Amino acid sequence: VRLVESGGGLVQPGGSLRLYCAVSGFFADFDAIGWFRQVPGKEREGVICKLSSDGNTYYRDSVKGRFTISRDSAKNMVYLLMNNLKPEDTAVYYCATDLGDCVFDNWGQGTQVTVSS
């Protein structure tokens, strides 16, 4: 499966962005596509993942109430709506296939999100 992210950019604090993830190739479980982010020199952070215990969606504490994932398997798209963005959200964002509990095994090239005034 191939994943291609887009939609990143520069936004002021408090602003919003919508990221897009185009999925090509066969992938049966769209619920197992999540998002992680990474800042150069820092460890990857799982932002939205699928919990292996119950299949529910996990949101990182720092993004709860601000970020929302949605999926449209008919269009082969996954979306990440990010509201009330903060400077600490600045990172390269990747959509990825999730083996469970934020263990990602395949991702795209990423899209840069910069939150700055």
C-alpha positions as a Markdown table, in Angstrom:
| # | Residue | x | y | z |
|---|---|---|---|---|
| 1 | Val | 0.0 | 0.0 | 0.0 |
| 2 | Arg | 1.2 | 3.5 | -0.8 |
| 3 | Leu | 0.4 | 6.5 | 1.3 |
| 4 | Val | 0.8 | 10.1 | 0.1 |
| 5 | Glu | 0.3 | 13.0 | 2.6 |
| 6 | Ser | -0.5 | 16.6 | 1.7 |
| 7 | Gly | -2.1 | 19.7 | 3.1 |
| 8 | Gly | 0.7 | 20.9 | 5.4 |
| 9 | Gly | 1.8 | 24.5 | 5.6 |
| 10 | Leu | 2.5 | 27.5 | 7.8 |
| 11 | Val | -0.3 | 28.6 | 10.1 |
| 12 | Gln | -0.6 | 31.0 | 13.0 |
| 13 | Pro | -1.2 | 29.8 | 16.5 |
| 14 | Gly | -4.9 | 29.1 | 17.0 |
| 15 | Gly | -5.4 | 28.4 | 13.3 |
| 16 | Ser | -6.5 | 25.2 | 11.6 |
| 17 | Leu | -5.2 | 22.9 | 8.9 |
| 18 | Arg | -6.6 | 19.8 | 7.3 |
| 19 | Leu | -4.1 | 17.1 | 6.2 |
| 20 | Tyr | -4.8 | 14.6 | 3.5 |
| 21 | Cys | -3.6 | 11.0 | 3.1 |
| 22 | Ala | -4.2 | 9.3 | -0.2 |
| 23 | Val | -4.1 | 5.6 | 0.0 |
| 24 | Ser | -3.4 | 3.5 | -3.0 |
| 25 | Gly | -3.1 | -0.3 | -3.3 |
| 26 | Phe | -5.1 | -2.8 | -1.5 |
| 27 | Phe | -5.6 | -2.2 | 2.2 |
| 28 | Ala | -8.4 | -4.0 | 4.0 |
| 29 | Asp | -8.5 | -2.1 | 7.3 |
| 30 | Phe | -8.8 | 1.6 | 6.9 |
| 31 | Asp | -9.3 | 1.9 | 10.7 |
| 32 | Ala | -5.6 | 0.9 | 11.0 |
| 33 | Ile | -4.4 | 4.0 | 9.3 |
| 34 | Gly | -3.2 | 6.6 | 11.8 |
| 35 | Trp | -0.9 | 9.5 | 12.0 |
| 36 | Phe | 2.4 | 10.2 | 13.7 |
| 37 | Arg | 4.7 | 13.3 | 13.7 |
| 38 | Gln | 8.3 | 13.8 | 14.0 |
| 39 | Val | 10.6 | 16.8 | 14.7 |
| 40 | Pro | 14.2 | 16.4 | 13.4 |
| 41 | Gly | 16.4 | 15.2 | 16.2 |
| 42 | Lys | 13.4 | 14.0 | 18.3 |
| 43 | Glu | 11.6 | 10.7 | 18.6 |
| 44 | Arg | 8.5 | 10.0 | 16.5 |
| 45 | Glu | 5.2 | 10.7 | 18.3 |
| 46 | Gly | 2.1 | 8.7 | 17.7 |
| 47 | Val | -0.7 | 11.2 | 17.3 |
| 48 | Ile | -3.6 | 9.0 | 16.4 |
| 49 | Cys | -3.5 | 5.3 | 16.6 |
| 50 | Lys | -5.6 | 2.2 | 16.8 |
| 51 | Leu | -5.7 | 0.4 | 20.1 |
| 52 | Ser | -5.0 | -3.3 | 19.8 |
| 53 | Ser | -7.0 | -4.0 | 23.0 |
| 54 | Asp | -10.4 | -2.9 | 21.7 |
| 55 | Gly | -9.9 | -1.4 | 18.3 |
| 56 | Asn | -10.8 | 2.1 | 19.5 |
| 57 | Thr | -9.0 | 5.2 | 18.3 |
| 58 | Tyr | -6.3 | 6.6 | 20.6 |
| 59 | Tyr | -5.5 | 10.3 | 20.5 |
| 60 | Arg | -2.3 | 11.6 | 22.0 |
| 61 | Asp | -3.2 | 13.6 | 25.2 |
| 62 | Ser | -1.7 | 16.8 | 23.8 |
| 63 | Val | -4.1 | 16.8 | 20.8 |
| 64 | Lys | -7.3 | 15.6 | 22.3 |
| 65 | Gly | -10.2 | 17.9 | 21.6 |
| 66 | Arg | -8.2 | 19.6 | 18.8 |
| 67 | Phe | -7.4 | 16.9 | 16.3 |
| 68 | Thr | -9.9 | 14.7 | 14.6 |
| 69 | Ile | -9.3 | 11.8 | 12.2 |
| 70 | Ser | -11.7 | 10.8 | 9.5 |
| 71 | Arg | -11.6 | 8.1 | 6.9 |
| 72 | Asp | -13.4 | 7.6 | 3.6 |
| 73 | Ser | -12.6 | 4.2 | 2.3 |
| 74 | Ala | -14.7 | 4.8 | -0.8 |
| 75 | Lys | -12.4 | 7.6 | -1.8 |
| 76 | Asn | -9.3 | 5.9 | -0.4 |
| 77 | Met | -8.6 | 9.0 | 1.7 |
| 78 | Val | -7.8 | 9.6 | 5.4 |
| 79 | Tyr | -8.0 | 13.1 | 6.8 |
| 80 | Leu | -6.6 | 14.8 | 9.9 |
| 81 | Leu | -8.4 | 18.0 | 10.9 |
| 82 | Met | -6.2 | 20.1 | 13.3 |
| 83 | Asn | -7.8 | 23.0 | 15.2 |
| 84 | Asn | -6.4 | 25.4 | 17.7 |
| 85 | Leu | -2.9 | 24.7 | 16.5 |
| 86 | Lys | 0.0 | 25.4 | 18.8 |
| 87 | Pro | 3.7 | 26.0 | 18.1 |
| 88 | Glu | 4.5 | 22.7 | 19.7 |
| 89 | Asp | 2.5 | 21.0 | 17.0 |
| 90 | Thr | 5.2 | 22.0 | 14.5 |
| 91 | Ala | 6.5 | 18.8 | 12.9 |
| 92 | Val | 6.4 | 16.6 | 9.8 |
| 93 | Tyr | 3.2 | 14.7 | 9.8 |
| 94 | Tyr | 2.9 | 11.2 | 8.4 |
| 95 | Cys | 0.0 | 9.0 | 7.8 |
| 96 | Ala | 0.9 | 5.3 | 8.3 |
| 97 | Thr | -0.4 | 1.8 | 8.6 |
| 98 | Asp | -0.7 | 0.9 | 12.3 |
| 99 | Leu | -0.1 | -2.6 | 13.5 |
| 100 | Gly | -1.7 | -1.5 | 16.7 |
| 101 | Asp | -0.8 | 0.8 | 19.6 |
| 102 | Cys | 1.1 | 3.2 | 17.4 |
| 103 | Val | 3.5 | 0.6 | 15.9 |
| 104 | Phe | 3.7 | 1.9 | 12.4 |
| 105 | Asp | 5.1 | -0.2 | 9.6 |
| 106 | Asn | 4.5 | 1.9 | 6.4 |
| 107 | Trp | 4.2 | 5.6 | 5.8 |
| 108 | Gly | 4.5 | 8.3 | 3.1 |
| 109 | Gln | 6.9 | 11.1 | 2.6 |
| 110 | Gly | 5.2 | 13.3 | 5.2 |
| 111 | Thr | 3.9 | 16.9 | 5.1 |
| 112 | Gln | 5.4 | 19.8 | 7.1 |
| 113 | Val | 3.2 | 21.6 | 9.5 |
| 114 | Thr | 4.7 | 24.8 | 11.0 |
| 115 | Val | 2.8 | 26.8 | 13.6 |
| 116 | Ser | 4.3 | 30.2 | 14.1 |
| 117 | Ser | 3.3 | 33.8 | 14.3 |
